[in-house]
């Protein structure tokens, strides 16, 4: 018997295919998760905008905003929340 006849009965290909599929599924799940998070963040932004626009000028002054700063204030809050979420992931 020679070395050529003594080949293993298993193949590396199924392991590689499984690893590739696992990678693709994780990437797809991450992509879907990111998309859903963006939709939720956008809806939250819209809801907050509606709430802030319904407040009177006096109520806005009480929380430290002027009517012209509503969009900027929400953008700043969103940026802060995004940074906090990224730091929690690490």
N, C-alpha and C positions, 0 to 999 in steps of 0.2 A: 504494500500500500504506500502511496506517495502522499506528499503534503497537499497536492492539488485535489486529491479525493477526499480530504478531510476538511470540507467546508462547513461552516456553521449552518444550521437549519433556519436561523432567523435572518431578517433583513433589516437594514438601517432605514429603509424608505418609509415604513409605517410610522416609525418614531418621528421622522422628519415631517411627515405629513401631519401628524397629530400636533406637533409643535407649531407648525405654520398655521393650522386651523385655529389653535388656541390663541395665537398672536392676532390673527385676523378678527376673531370674535371679541377679544378684549379691545381692539382698536375700534370696532364697530360699536361696542357698548359705550366706550368713552365718547365717541362722536355723538351718539344718541343722547347721552347724559349731558353733554355740553349744550346741545341744541335745546333740550328741555329746560335746562337752567337759564338759557338766554330768553326763552319764551316767558318763563316765570318772572325773571327780572324785569322784562319789558312790561308785563301786566302789572307788576307791583309798582313800577314807575308811573304808569298811567293812573292807577288807583290813588297813589300819593299826590299826584298832580291835581286830580279832581278834588281831593279832600282839601289841599292847600288853597286851591282857587275858590273854594266855597267859604273859606274863613274871611272874617271882616278884617279891615286894616288894623284895628286895635288888637285883635287876636294874633295877627301876624307879628305886630310889634312886640307883643308879649313873649313870643318865642324867638325874637331877634331877627325877623325877616321883613323885608319890604316886598311889596307885590312884584316889583321888577326883578327881585332876586330869587324867585321861586325855582326857576329852572336851574340856575347856578347852584343853589343849595342842594337840590336833589342830585345833581351831577356830582357834587363834592361828596355827598353821603354815599352814593353808589361807588365812587372810587375808594373811599375808606373801607366800605364793606368788602369790596373785591380784594383789597390788600390784606384785610383781616382773614378772609377765607383762604387765601393763598398761604399765609403764614401758619394757619392751623393744619393745612395739608402736609406740611413738611415735618 
